[in-house]
Amino acid sequence: MDDDGETPMPSLELHKLPTLAGAAIPNPIARHPLYHPSPSFFISPTDVVLRDILFDASPASAAGERRRRHVAAYHRAGPRREVAFDPATVRAAIFTCGGLCPGTNTVVRELVVGLSELYGVRGGVFGVRNGYRGFYSDEVVPLDPAAVEHWHKAGGAALGTSRGGFDLARIVDAIERHGFNQVYAVGGDGTMRGAARIHREVRRRGRLAVAVAGIPKTEDFYLRGAGGLFDFLYRRIKDNGHAVVVVAEGAGQRLIPRTTTTSASGAGAGADESGNETFLDVGAWLKAEMRAWWEEEHAGEVFTVKYIDPTYMIRAVPANAGDNLYCTLLAHAAIHGAMAGYTGFVSGTINGNYAYIPMDEVAEAKNPVDTKDHKWAWVRSITNQPDFIRAGPTS
């Protein structure tokens, strides 16, 4: 508190977005026969979403001081009263990259429907097949609401997807050749890194007025010894006669030995064509470790391990109702941002509110799980899993 006994309020640090020509065209939604928007329907350029909504107001800590001085703010997502694009001139390209994910088709469908039904874009929405390669190796596919009507009910990626194939010059040349002025990238962190490079190259060339928008899709532990995973697993098997162990791709990479065999296969060494780090197969390694541990500690007792890699059984399923709603809101948020003239952004949620996040920020960000956070405690409680994080000396 200051001398008057009041807590100083933090100042806002707005993470601004690049913009194209000033928005001066009345938003077509205002004349939409089914909307009849109220005065509060449209989002003001000064509406922001705060990244940190909880902070320590005490001056006791340096961290508290820093947070009090500046709180990161982002442009709130949603329709603006004025837009930068005349719907009659819009030529939008939509593509998907990377691995499969439930909801990918929903995002594409809602981009098409949103541009067509909300903003009145006719004949100007195109799908690019098979990721980045499709810009320069395949013909683009015209899309309209009738063509994508049932896409949200299907798994996989209706436009196709691929890793790699990123040739910046050829991609931007194709964007210019096709006359695209809006590009929507649907994918994970590798896709967003590529989209950020496209955004920078478009701006570098100067003569192109293209809005580039992204729609996102994607701790040490102990195995052996008292309190470790295997100890817990043994007790669970004794109690129930069976157990299921779920492990995420990419986990335990520092525990898996790098042998000449694994190095020769290329797994876990370097990056894939999209620039993502490649991982050794933690599932196969964990299965072998379990067998070796059981032979050492419980020889003579029956033990059977079945290893199932359900990657695409899970990722290729249709989206459920919750996924469909979330993907719809992300897609429509991206449309509103691009139509308003913003570029180089990703639509996403911050503290439950939809916002526009600079694409470079998303491409560089890492989001490790905070094992001391109450949300992780909720996860452990719901899944009934033990806490394998051991307190140790800090450096």
C-alpha positions as CSV (number, residue, x, y, z in Angstrom):
1,M,0.0,0.0,0.0
2,D,1.1,3.6,-0.6
3,D,1.1,6.4,2.0
4,D,-2.7,6.8,1.6
5,G,-3.3,3.2,2.4
6,E,-4.3,2.3,-1.1
7,T,-2.9,-0.5,-3.2
8,P,-1.3,0.8,-6.4
9,M,-2.8,-0.6,-9.5
10,P,-0.6,-2.1,-12.2
11,S,-0.1,-0.5,-15.6
12,L,-1.0,-2.4,-18.7
13,E,1.5,-3.5,-21.3
14,L,-0.5,-4.1,-24.5
15,H,1.0,-6.7,-26.8
16,K,0.1,-4.9,-30.0
17,L,-0.6,-6.6,-33.3
18,P,0.5,-5.5,-36.8
19,T,-2.4,-4.1,-38.8
20,L,-3.1,-3.7,-42.5
21,A,-4.9,-0.6,-44.0
22,G,-7.1,1.1,-41.5
23,A,-10.5,-0.4,-40.9
24,A,-13.0,2.0,-42.5
25,I,-15.7,-0.3,-44.0
26,P,-18.9,-0.8,-41.9
27,N,-19.0,-4.4,-40.6
28,P,-21.5,-6.4,-42.7
29,I,-22.7,-8.2,-39.6
30,A,-24.4,-4.9,-38.6
31,R,-26.8,-5.5,-41.6
32,H,-27.1,-9.2,-41.1
33,P,-30.8,-10.2,-41.2
34,L,-30.3,-12.8,-38.4
35,Y,-28.1,-10.8,-36.0
36,H,-29.5,-7.4,-35.2
37,P,-26.5,-6.7,-33.0
38,S,-26.9,-4.5,-30.0
39,P,-24.6,-1.5,-29.3
40,S,-22.4,-3.7,-27.0
41,F,-22.1,-6.5,-29.6
42,F,-19.0,-5.0,-31.3
43,I,-15.5,-5.1,-29.6
44,S,-13.7,-1.8,-29.2
45,P,-10.0,-1.6,-30.1
46,T,-9.3,-0.6,-26.5
47,D,-10.9,-3.8,-25.1
48,V,-8.2,-6.0,-23.7
49,V,-7.7,-9.4,-21.9
50,L,-5.2,-9.6,-19.1
51,R,-2.7,-12.5,-18.9
52,D,-2.3,-12.3,-15.1
53,I,-5.5,-11.8,-13.1
54,L,-4.1,-12.8,-9.8
55,F,-1.0,-11.2,-8.4
56,D,0.7,-10.3,-5.1
57,A,0.1,-6.6,-4.3
58,S,2.5,-6.7,-1.5
59,P,5.8,-4.7,-2.1
60,A,7.7,-7.4,-0.1
61,S,8.8,-9.4,-3.2
62,A,10.7,-8.3,-6.3
63,A,8.4,-10.4,-8.4
64,G,5.4,-8.7,-6.9
65,E,7.0,-5.3,-7.8
66,R,7.5,-6.3,-11.4
67,R,4.0,-7.6,-11.8
68,R,2.6,-4.5,-10.2
69,R,4.4,-2.3,-12.6
70,H,3.3,-4.1,-15.8
71,V,0.6,-6.6,-16.6
72,A,0.5,-8.1,-20.1
73,A,-2.6,-7.3,-22.0
74,Y,-3.9,-8.6,-25.4
75,H,-6.4,-7.4,-27.8
76,R,-9.8,-9.0,-27.1
77,A,-11.1,-11.2,-29.9
78,G,-14.5,-10.5,-31.5
79,P,-16.2,-8.5,-34.3
80,R,-15.2,-4.9,-34.8
81,R,-17.6,-2.1,-35.8
82,E,-15.5,-1.4,-38.9
83,V,-13.5,-3.8,-41.0
84,A,-10.5,-3.5,-43.4
85,F,-11.7,-5.9,-46.1
86,D,-14.6,-5.6,-48.5
87,P,-16.1,-9.1,-48.5
88,A,-16.3,-8.9,-52.3
89,T,-12.5,-8.7,-52.5
90,V,-11.6,-11.4,-49.9
91,R,-9.7,-14.4,-51.1
92,A,-8.9,-16.6,-48.2
93,A,-6.6,-19.7,-48.0
94,I,-7.1,-22.3,-45.3
95,F,-4.6,-25.1,-44.6
96,T,-3.9,-27.7,-41.9
97,C,-0.5,-29.0,-40.9
98,G,1.1,-31.4,-38.5
99,G,-0.5,-34.3,-36.6
100,L,-4.1,-35.1,-36.4
101,C,-6.3,-33.6,-33.7
102,P,-10.1,-33.9,-33.0
103,G,-11.7,-30.7,-34.1
104,T,-9.4,-29.9,-37.0
105,N,-12.2,-30.3,-39.5
106,T,-14.5,-28.3,-37.3
107,V,-12.1,-25.3,-37.5
108,V,-11.9,-25.5,-41.3
109,R,-15.7,-25.8,-41.6
110,E,-16.3,-22.8,-39.3
111,L,-13.8,-20.7,-41.1
112,V,-15.7,-21.4,-44.3
113,V,-19.1,-20.9,-42.8
114,G,-18.1,-17.8,-40.8
115,L,-16.5,-16.1,-43.8
116,S,-19.5,-17.0,-46.0
117,E,-22.5,-16.5,-43.7
118,L,-21.3,-13.8,-41.3
119,Y,-19.3,-11.6,-43.7
120,G,-20.9,-12.5,-47.0
121,V,-17.8,-13.7,-48.7
122,R,-18.8,-15.5,-51.9
123,G,-16.5,-17.7,-54.0
124,G,-13.4,-16.4,-52.3
125,V,-12.6,-19.2,-49.8
126,F,-10.1,-21.9,-50.7
127,G,-8.6,-25.0,-49.1
128,V,-4.9,-25.8,-49.6
129,R,-4.4,-29.6,-49.5
130,N,-1.7,-31.4,-47.6
131,G,-0.2,-28.6,-45.5
132,Y,2.5,-26.2,-46.7
133,R,3.4,-28.3,-49.7
134,G,-0.1,-27.7,-51.1
135,F,0.6,-24.0,-51.8
136,Y,3.1,-24.9,-54.5
137,S,2.4,-28.5,-55.5
138,D,-1.4,-28.8,-55.5
139,E,-4.2,-26.8,-56.9
140,V,-6.3,-25.1,-54.3
141,V,-9.9,-26.3,-53.7
142,P,-12.8,-23.9,-53.7
143,L,-14.8,-24.3,-50.4
144,D,-18.3,-23.2,-49.6
145,P,-20.8,-24.1,-46.7
146,A,-22.4,-26.9,-48.8
147,A,-19.0,-28.5,-49.4
148,V,-18.0,-28.6,-45.7
149,E,-21.5,-29.2,-44.3
150,H,-20.7,-32.5,-42.5
151,W,-16.9,-32.1,-42.0
152,H,-17.4,-31.5,-38.2
153,K,-18.7,-35.1,-37.9
154,A,-15.6,-36.7,-39.3
155,G,-12.2,-37.4,-37.8
156,G,-8.9,-36.9,-39.5
157,A,-8.1,-33.9,-41.7
158,A,-10.4,-33.4,-44.7
159,L,-7.9,-31.1,-46.4
160,G,-5.0,-33.5,-45.7
161,T,-2.0,-32.7,-43.6
162,S,1.7,-33.2,-43.7
163,R,4.9,-32.4,-41.9
164,G,7.6,-30.5,-43.6
165,G,7.5,-29.1,-47.1
166,F,8.0,-25.6,-45.8
167,D,9.6,-23.6,-48.6
168,L,9.1,-19.9,-47.6
169,A,9.8,-18.3,-51.0
170,R,7.6,-20.7,-53.0
171,I,4.7,-20.5,-50.4
172,V,4.6,-16.7,-50.5
173,D,5.0,-16.7,-54.3
174,A,1.9,-18.9,-54.4
175,I,0.0,-16.7,-52.0
176,E,0.8,-13.7,-54.4
177,R,0.0,-15.8,-57.5
178,H,-3.4,-16.9,-56.2
179,G,-4.2,-13.4,-55.0
180,F,-4.9,-14.5,-51.4
181,N,-5.3,-11.7,-49.0
182,Q,-6.2,-13.8,-45.9
183,V,-4.3,-16.9,-44.8
184,Y,-5.5,-19.1,-42.0
185,A,-3.1,-21.7,-40.6
186,V,-4.5,-24.5,-38.5
187,G,-1.9,-26.5,-36.6
188,G,0.5,-26.9,-33.7
189,D,3.7,-25.0,-32.7
190,G,5.6,-26.0,-35.8
191,T,2.8,-24.7,-38.0
192,M,2.7,-21.5,-36.0
193,R,6.5,-21.0,-36.4
194,G,6.0,-21.4,-40.2
195,A,3.0,-19.0,-40.3
196,A,5.1,-16.5,-38.4
197,R,7.8,-16.7,-41.0
198,I,5.2,-16.3,-43.8
199,H,3.8,-13.2,-42.0
200,R,7.3,-11.7,-41.7
201,E,8.1,-12.4,-45.4
202,V,4.8,-10.9,-46.6
203,R,5.6,-7.7,-44.7
204,R,9.1,-7.7,-46.0
205,R,8.0,-7.8,-49.6
206,G,5.9,-4.7,-48.9
207,R,3.5,-4.9,-51.8
208,L,1.3,-7.6,-50.3
209,A,-1.6,-6.8,-48.0
210,V,-2.2,-10.2,-46.5
211,A,-3.7,-11.0,-43.1
212,V,-2.0,-14.1,-41.6
213,A,-4.0,-15.7,-38.7
214,G,-3.4,-18.9,-36.8
215,I,-5.7,-21.3,-35.0
216,P,-3.9,-23.6,-32.5
217,K,-4.7,-27.2,-32.1
218,T,-1.4,-29.5,-29.4
219,E,8.8,-33.2,-14.8
220,D,11.2,-35.7,-13.8
221,F,9.9,-38.8,-12.1
222,Y,11.3,-41.9,-10.5
223,L,10.7,-45.5,-11.7
224,R,12.4,-47.7,-9.2
225,G,12.7,-47.6,-5.5
226,A,10.2,-47.0,-2.7
227,G,7.7,-44.4,-3.7
228,G,8.5,-44.7,-7.4
229,L,6.3,-45.6,-10.3
230,F,7.1,-49.3,-10.2
231,D,6.6,-49.6,-6.4
232,F,3.1,-48.0,-6.9
233,L,2.4,-50.2,-9.9
234,Y,3.2,-53.4,-7.9
235,R,0.9,-52.4,-5.1
236,R,-1.9,-51.5,-7.6
237,I,-1.5,-54.9,-9.3
238,K,-1.6,-56.7,-6.0
239,D,-4.8,-54.9,-5.0
240,N,-6.6,-55.0,-8.3
241,G,-4.9,-57.7,-10.4
242,H,-4.3,-55.3,-13.2
243,A,-3.2,-51.7,-13.9
244,V,-3.1,-49.3,-16.8
245,V,-0.2,-47.0,-17.3
246,V,-0.6,-44.0,-19.7
247,V,2.5,-42.2,-20.9
248,A,2.7,-39.2,-23.2
249,E,4.8,-39.0,-26.3
250,G,8.0,-37.2,-25.5
251,A,8.0,-38.1,-21.8
252,G,11.2,-39.5,-20.1
253,Q,13.6,-38.5,-22.9
254,R,16.4,-37.8,-20.4
255,L,15.9,-41.3,-18.9
256,I,16.1,-43.3,-22.2
257,P,19.7,-44.2,-23.1
258,R,21.0,-43.0,-26.4
259,T,22.4,-46.0,-28.0
260,T,24.0,-46.5,-31.5
261,T,20.8,-48.2,-32.5
262,T,18.5,-45.4,-31.6
263,S,20.9,-42.8,-33.0
264,A,21.1,-44.7,-36.3
265,S,17.3,-44.8,-36.6
266,G,17.2,-41.0,-36.3
267,A,14.7,-41.1,-33.5
268,G,15.5,-38.6,-30.8
269,A,18.2,-37.0,-32.8
270,G,17.6,-33.6,-34.2
271,A,14.2,-32.4,-35.6
272,D,11.6,-33.5,-38.1
273,E,10.7,-31.7,-41.3
274,S,8.6,-29.3,-39.4
275,G,11.3,-28.3,-37.0
276,N,9.9,-30.2,-34.1
277,E,12.2,-32.2,-31.9
278,T,12.0,-35.9,-32.6
279,F,11.5,-38.3,-29.7
280,L,12.6,-41.8,-28.7
281,D,9.8,-44.2,-28.2
282,V,9.1,-44.0,-24.5
283,G,6.4,-46.6,-24.6
284,A,8.6,-49.4,-25.9
285,W,11.4,-48.4,-23.5
286,L,9.0,-48.3,-20.5
287,K,7.6,-51.8,-21.3
288,A,11.2,-53.2,-21.4
289,E,12.0,-51.5,-18.1
290,M,8.9,-52.9,-16.5
291,R,9.8,-56.5,-17.6
292,A,13.4,-56.1,-16.3
293,W,12.3,-54.7,-13.0
294,W,9.8,-57.5,-12.4
295,E,12.4,-60.1,-13.2
296,E,14.7,-58.6,-10.7
297,E,12.3,-57.8,-7.9
298,H,9.5,-60.4,-8.3
299,A,11.0,-63.3,-10.1
300,G,8.6,-66.3,-10.4
301,E,5.5,-64.2,-10.2
302,V,3.3,-64.0,-13.3
303,F,3.5,-60.6,-15.0
304,T,2.2,-59.7,-18.5
305,V,2.6,-56.4,-20.2
306,K,0.6,-55.4,-23.3
307,Y,1.8,-52.3,-25.1
308,I,-0.7,-50.4,-27.1
309,D,0.2,-47.3,-29.1
310,P,-3.2,-45.7,-29.8
311,T,-1.9,-42.4,-31.2
312,Y,-4.1,-42.2,-34.3
313,M,-7.0,-44.2,-32.7
314,I,-7.2,-41.2,-30.4
315,R,-6.2,-38.3,-32.6
316,A,-8.3,-39.3,-35.7
317,V,-11.7,-39.5,-33.9
318,P,-14.4,-36.9,-34.6
319,A,-14.7,-34.0,-32.2
320,N,-17.2,-34.1,-29.4
321,A,-19.7,-31.3,-28.6
322,G,-17.3,-29.4,-26.4
323,D,-14.5,-29.6,-28.9
324,N,-16.8,-28.4,-31.7
325,L,-18.0,-25.4,-29.7
326,Y,-14.4,-24.4,-28.8
327,C,-13.2,-24.9,-32.4
328,T,-16.1,-22.8,-33.7
329,L,-15.3,-19.9,-31.3
330,L,-11.6,-20.0,-32.2
331,A,-12.3,-20.0,-35.9
332,H,-14.8,-17.2,-35.7
333,A,-12.4,-15.2,-33.5
334,A,-9.7,-15.6,-36.2
335,I,-12.1,-14.4,-38.9
336,H,-13.1,-11.3,-36.9
337,G,-9.5,-10.4,-36.4
338,A,-8.4,-10.9,-40.0
339,M,-11.4,-8.9,-41.3
340,A,-10.6,-6.1,-38.9
341,G,-7.2,-5.9,-40.5
342,Y,-5.0,-7.5,-37.8
343,T,-2.3,-9.9,-39.0
344,G,0.4,-12.1,-37.5
345,F,-1.8,-13.3,-34.6
346,V,-3.2,-16.5,-33.2
347,S,-6.7,-16.7,-31.7
348,G,-6.8,-18.3,-28.3
349,T,-8.2,-18.2,-24.8
350,I,-6.6,-16.3,-21.9
351,N,-8.3,-16.8,-18.5
352,G,-11.5,-17.9,-20.2
353,N,-11.7,-15.0,-22.6
354,Y,-10.8,-15.1,-26.3
355,A,-8.0,-12.9,-27.4
356,Y,-5.4,-12.3,-30.2
357,I,-1.9,-13.3,-29.3
358,P,1.1,-12.2,-31.5
359,M,2.1,-15.1,-33.6
360,D,5.9,-14.8,-32.8
361,E,5.0,-15.0,-29.1
362,V,3.1,-18.2,-29.6
363,A,5.8,-19.7,-31.9
364,E,8.5,-19.2,-29.2
365,A,6.4,-20.1,-26.1
366,K,6.9,-23.2,-24.0
367,N,4.2,-24.2,-21.5
368,P,5.6,-26.6,-18.9
369,V,3.2,-28.0,-16.3
370,D,3.6,-26.3,-13.0
371,T,3.5,-29.3,-10.6
372,K,3.0,-26.9,-7.6
373,D,-0.1,-25.3,-9.1
374,H,-3.5,-26.2,-7.7
375,K,-4.7,-27.2,-11.2
376,W,-2.2,-30.1,-11.3
377,A,-3.4,-31.1,-7.8
378,W,-6.9,-31.3,-9.3
379,V,-5.6,-33.5,-12.1
380,R,-4.0,-35.8,-9.7
381,S,-7.1,-36.0,-7.6
382,I,-9.4,-36.7,-10.5
383,T,-7.1,-39.4,-12.0
384,N,-6.2,-40.9,-8.6
385,Q,-2.5,-40.9,-9.4
386,P,0.2,-40.5,-6.8
387,D,2.7,-37.7,-6.6
388,F,6.1,-38.9,-7.9
389,I,7.7,-35.5,-7.5
390,R,10.3,-35.8,-4.7
391,A,11.5,-32.8,-2.8
392,G,15.2,-32.4,-3.2
393,P,17.9,-29.8,-2.7
394,T,17.5,-26.7,-4.7
395,S,20.4,-24.9,-6.4
